[in-house]
Amino acid sequence: MTSPEPAAGLIFLARIEGVTGRLVWLLQAINGDPSRWTHVGVALGDGRVFEAQPGGAVISPWSRYAGREVAVLRWELTPEKTAEITAEARRRVGTPYNWTTYFYMAAYRLCLPLTTRWLRRRVSRSSRMICSQAADDIYRVCGIHLFNDGRLPHDVTPGDIARLIRRAR
């Protein structure tokens, strides 16, 4: 559904257009998660959003998503928690993006022989993140755990966020 700007602090999903979007979809499919949603961001509530993308995490205008299909993870946030989430998101600007995350996550999820302590540490690392990892980690640092299924920190894709939205309906 096409949606107005989400309230501050809320996580939203969108689809990346063009070649980059197709590449992200392919990497997600390799990871066992061929969701149509390929991007996750956090609304800042002032006409801007936080998003991790190639080149590093940035703050972008919400107008980039005007008229596009988006989905929003509706979460009851207090004004204090909203302020904490948006401040944490702003602190994350510049966090590097890491395309190889998809391959590490796929190896971990598929329990390939490479699933060693090194690989678990690599999936859990926070120095470089894809968009869904960044949004989930912002919430985690602010005391909100979106997933309670025993997964490793940062083992989250846009498809995982999409499933949370579907369950919440």
C-alpha positions in Angstrom: 0.0 0.0 0.0 1.1 3.6 -0.7 1.5 5.2 2.7 2.1 8.6 4.2 5.3 9.2 6.2 5.4 6.8 9.2 5.5 8.2 12.7 8.9 9.0 14.1 10.7 5.9 15.3 8.8 3.4 13.2 10.5 0.9 10.9 9.3 0.8 7.3 9.9 -1.4 4.3 10.2 -0.5 0.6 11.5 -2.0 -2.6 14.7 -0.8 -4.1 14.2 0.0 -7.8 16.4 -0.9 -10.7 19.5 -3.0 -11.0 20.4 -2.5 -7.3 17.0 -3.7 -6.2 17.3 -6.8 -8.4 20.8 -7.5 -7.0 19.5 -7.2 -3.4 16.6 -9.4 -4.1 19.0 -12.0 -5.6 21.2 -11.9 -2.5 18.2 -12.3 -0.3 17.0 -15.3 -2.4 20.5 -16.9 -2.0 20.0 -16.3 1.7 16.8 -18.3 1.5 14.6 -15.2 1.9 13.2 -14.0 -1.5 11.0 -11.3 -0.1 9.6 -8.7 -2.4 10.7 -6.1 0.2 14.4 -5.2 -0.3 14.9 -2.2 1.9 14.3 -1.2 5.5 14.5 2.3 7.1 13.6 4.1 10.3 11.4 7.2 10.1 12.7 10.2 11.9 9.4 12.1 11.9 10.7 15.3 10.4 10.2 14.4 6.7 13.4 12.4 6.8 14.4 8.8 7.3 17.5 6.9 8.4 18.6 4.2 6.0 21.7 2.0 5.5 22.7 1.8 1.9 25.8 1.2 -0.2 28.2 4.0 0.5 27.2 4.1 4.2 24.1 4.9 6.3 22.5 8.3 5.5 19.6 10.5 6.4 17.3 10.9 3.3 14.1 12.8 2.6 10.9 10.8 3.0 9.9 12.3 -0.4 12.1 9.5 -2.0 9.3 7.2 -1.0 6.3 9.4 -1.8 3.9 7.5 -4.0 5.7 4.2 -3.6 4.5 1.1 -1.9 5.7 0.8 1.7 4.8 -1.3 4.7 5.2 -0.1 8.3 6.0 -2.1 11.4 3.5 -0.6 13.9 5.0 -0.5 17.3 3.7 1.3 20.4 6.4 3.7 21.3 6.4 6.2 24.1 7.6 9.7 23.3 10.7 9.0 25.3 11.4 5.8 23.3 10.7 7.5 20.0 13.3 10.2 20.9 15.8 7.5 21.9 15.3 5.6 18.7 15.6 8.6 16.4 18.7 9.9 18.3 20.3 6.4 17.9 19.5 6.4 14.2 21.1 9.8 13.7 24.2 8.5 15.5 24.5 5.7 13.0 25.0 7.9 10.0 28.1 6.9 8.1 28.0 3.2 9.3 29.5 1.3 6.4 27.4 -1.1 4.3 28.5 -4.7 3.7 27.2 -6.6 0.7 29.0 -9.8 1.9 26.7 -9.9 4.9 24.1 -11.8 2.7 26.6 -14.5 2.0 27.7 -14.9 5.6 24.1 -15.0 6.7 23.2 -17.6 4.1 26.2 -19.8 5.1 25.1 -19.5 8.8 21.4 -20.2 8.1 22.2 -23.2 5.9 24.5 -24.6 8.5 27.3 -25.0 6.0 30.6 -26.5 7.3 31.9 -22.9 7.6 29.5 -22.3 10.5 32.3 -21.8 13.0 32.7 -19.4 15.8 34.3 -17.1 13.3 31.2 -17.1 11.1 28.9 -16.6 14.1 31.0 -13.6 15.1 31.0 -12.3 11.6 27.1 -12.4 11.4 26.9 -10.7 14.8 29.4 -7.9 14.0 28.1 -4.4 13.9 30.8 -2.4 12.2 29.2 -2.9 8.8 25.4 -3.4 8.3 22.8 -4.0 5.7 19.6 -1.9 6.2 17.6 -4.5 8.1 20.4 -5.1 10.5 20.8 -1.4 11.2 17.1 -1.0 11.9 16.9 -4.0 14.2 20.1 -3.0 16.0 18.8 0.5 16.6 15.7 -1.0 18.3 17.9 -3.5 20.2 20.2 -0.8 21.6 17.1 1.1 22.7 15.8 -1.9 24.6 13.3 -3.3 22.0 13.9 -6.8 20.8 12.0 -7.5 17.6 12.9 -11.2 17.5 12.9 -13.6 20.4 13.6 -16.8 18.4 17.2 -17.3 19.4 18.7 -15.8 16.3 22.1 -14.2 16.4 22.2 -10.4 16.7 22.1 -8.9 13.2 20.7 -12.1 11.6 17.8 -10.2 10.1 16.7 -9.4 6.5 14.0 -7.2 5.1 11.9 -10.4 4.7 12.2 -11.1 8.5 10.8 -7.6 9.2 8.1 -8.2 6.6 7.0 -11.3 8.5 6.8 -9.3 11.7 4.5 -6.9 10.0 2.3 -9.7 8.6 2.0 -11.3 12.1 1.1 -8.0 13.6 -2.0 -7.5 11.4 
